[in-house]
Amino acid sequence: MSEATRMPTERVVKWLDAFGTSLEQGDIAGATALFDADSYWRDLVSFTWNIKTIEGRDAIQAMLETTLNQVQPHAWRIEGEATEAGGVTESWFTFETRLARGKGHLRLKGDHCWTLLTTMIELKGYEEPHGRTRPRGVEHGIVPNRQIWLERKQQEEAELGYTKQPYVLIIGGGQGGIALGARLKRLNVPTIILEKHERPGDSWRKRYRSLCLHDPVWYDHLPYIPFPDHWPVFAPKDKIGDWLEMYTKVMELNYWTSTEAKSAHYDEATGEWEVVVERKGEQVVLRPKQLVLATGMSGVPNVPSIPGADKFKGVQHHSSKHPGGEEFRGKKCVVIGSNNSAHDICAALWEHGADVTMVQRSSTHIARSDTLMELALGGLYSEQAVANGITTDIADLIFASIPYKIMHEFQIPIYQEMARRDADFYEKLSAAGFMLDWGDDGSGLFMKYLRRGSGYYIDVGASQLIIDGKIKLKSGHDVAYLTEDAVVLTDGTELPADLVVYATGYGSMNGWAARLISQEVADKVGKCWGLGSDTTKDPGPWEGEQRNMWKPTRQEGLWFHGGNLHQSRHYSQFLALQLKARFEGLPTPVYGLAEVYHTA
Ligand SMILES: Cc1cc2nc3c(=O)[nH]c(=O)nc-3n(C[C@H](O)[C@H](O)[C@H](O)COP(=O)(O)OP(=O)(O)OC[C@H]3O[C@@H](n4cnc5c(N)ncnc54)[C@H](O)[C@@H]3O)c2cc1C
């Protein structure tokens, strides 16, 4: 051990020993005293059977008083060596509970804990087979009437959903449903994924023609099978579609294509859902114990109701229905909205020779892709990070270790640097009339994503078209009404239009529950997404985690899964473990089930 790491490592070992001993002795006051007055404990399922950040000593003490007897934590061991920078000592560690093994991350200020992350890795006795425990695959010897792998698979496919019920039903077979399905498969939990489209990956294929991922490859891996190392940094949508289709097949998921969930009802008495689905024209009723809506965070389109829309004679659609630019060569196109989809669609229309106007009602945060990659993601998700030994799992856990309450403090300097570096670009964009912002507190893109899931564009070229006046811009005004052939703004400006695109975003995922289950259940579980930061479109009170995502909701047996590829990969682990524990009948007392303050 080098001299630079000896002292921090000793400090961490001492802290973990004291913490472990206090917990084993039931000395909650002693354990709590090891935390700083300003401290955060983020738990992913291992103590709380919830996804929860506990803030401050009093809250930590209250959590331990409820959970300690049941959890029985022990075997706290440092993993690797600790490091120290800027007065903060950081380290990885492992630990065990009565039911599970976990991995965590610790930050000390002096001798006291500032941030603690505890995550469940696996349930004891229910570990995923891998490496030395992988199945042999072949049964040597002579076996009369042997059933080969293909026959076993076909039998499972024929039975599940008909003569045998799945324990988990996932509605929605985008990357979210697929990643969760893969984890549940490895955990041997009978699961069906329903997808209304014809092929896995169609939710990407059917988006507008020019779409490429906005996030780079290092951020996008699915669980278990990383992209090969020649995979493009920004994968085109159809390529991602094909990858998802391949993944679904090789991970042997029970994936029902061309199948739409029509309605779902929870029977309190039996603790079972009754889900009516239409599979290739045939009605099937499924009775799972657990229902996961993986129907897409960007799923329920927000379409504004604009006076005169019924009289408009041209083409009008929400951005999710926009096919691409080629049909609109030479046409007058008005795109309402100024976030990612609006920019991508405007650029594609312009590329195809359309006359394009973007209508910007309120300010938007713009981050240039290259700058964002370097400043915001590069440390954890980049070729350099890989070279530094930061695997995807490690990167995900480092990211998870920063409590949401203070995450903006880490983000603000990144965006200050971005503003400085790209000052010339932002000046030109403002001069073109574009209304810019950096988030309510200057914390930029990622906090906007977590708080409201909207309000930004990762610039891959459309901003220059706005600067050059090639995409025309009308900013600061709302749409007043539509005529037969024009969009009229509140200042009276009339924009002749053959096409109107509503790039007006998406509603909360509990809208899916309203459609499929009932408005009552949608209201009972409340809004999905957002942290309660009391910033624009993320009303308080403070919740400290993404509302309703990947964790128990106020509706028994109902779960929400989704988010970007990173979140789907990372949080599917914790949702799968919660479902597996219930499947095996293990006790899963939920600590701190969130209150509902907003219904949409
Ligand atoms: C234009 C655009 C660009 C984006 N770029 C990125 C990016 O670069 N990186 C990134 O990580 N994310 C990106 N996102 C976010 C993106 O929405 C998600 O990453 C991804 O689509 C989420 O996957 P999902 O599985 O949660 O939802 P979806 O991909 O939306 O999948 C949900 C699925 O549910 C199905 N479904 C819905 N209702 C039913 C029903 N009743 N029965 C059966 N099936 C049903 C749908 O057909 C759909 O296939 C982008 C989103 C948009 C709109």
The ligand as a Gaussian input file, in Angstrom:
#p B3LYP/6-31G(d) Opt

LIG

0 1
 C      -36.561000      11.346000     -29.700000
 C      -36.029000      10.644000     -28.501000
 C      -34.656000      10.458000     -28.358000
 C      -34.139000       9.784000     -27.260000
 N      -32.789000       9.560000     -27.137000
 C      -32.295000       8.824000     -26.115000
 C      -30.920000       8.488000     -25.994000
 O      -30.108000       8.908000     -26.768000
 N      -30.513000       7.698000     -24.993000
 C      -31.395000       7.209000     -24.102000
 O      -30.965000       6.469000     -23.226000
 N      -32.699000       7.547000     -24.161000
 C      -33.169000       8.329000     -25.134000
 N      -34.505000       8.657000     -25.192000
 C      -35.372000       8.317000     -24.125000
 C      -36.063000       7.068000     -24.589000
 O      -37.448000       7.276000     -24.610000
 C      -35.741000       5.971000     -23.731000
 O      -34.391000       5.782000     -23.519000
 C      -36.303000       4.653000     -24.198000
 O      -37.158000       4.693000     -25.265000
 C      -36.966000       4.189000     -22.989000
 O      -37.162000       2.852000     -23.110000
 P      -38.418000       2.226000     -22.444000
 O      -38.301000       0.779000     -22.633000
 O      -38.562000       2.748000     -21.064000
 O      -39.638000       2.840000     -23.276000
 P      -40.005000       2.715000     -24.817000
 O      -38.837000       2.551000     -25.683000
 O      -40.933000       3.864000     -25.082000
 O      -40.804000       1.359000     -24.862000
 C      -42.101000       1.197000     -24.347000
 C      -42.773000       0.122000     -25.143000
 O      -44.034000      -0.155000     -24.570000
 C      -44.890000      -0.563000     -25.608000
 N      -46.254000      -0.452000     -25.137000
 C      -46.886000       0.667000     -24.685000
 N      -48.144000       0.360000     -24.320000
 C      -48.301000      -0.955000     -24.519000
 C      -49.375000      -1.843000     -24.309000
 N      -50.553000      -1.451000     -23.819000
 N      -49.210000      -3.142000     -24.619000
 C      -48.024000      -3.574000     -25.116000
 N      -46.975000      -2.777000     -25.332000
 C      -47.110000      -1.478000     -25.036000
 C      -44.540000       0.374000     -26.738000
 O      -44.902000      -0.151000     -27.986000
 C      -43.023000       0.512000     -26.581000
 O      -42.324000      -0.349000     -27.425000
 C      -35.030000       9.324000     -26.295000
 C      -36.399000       9.539000     -26.435000
 C      -36.910000      10.185000     -27.530000
 C      -38.391000      10.399000     -27.648000

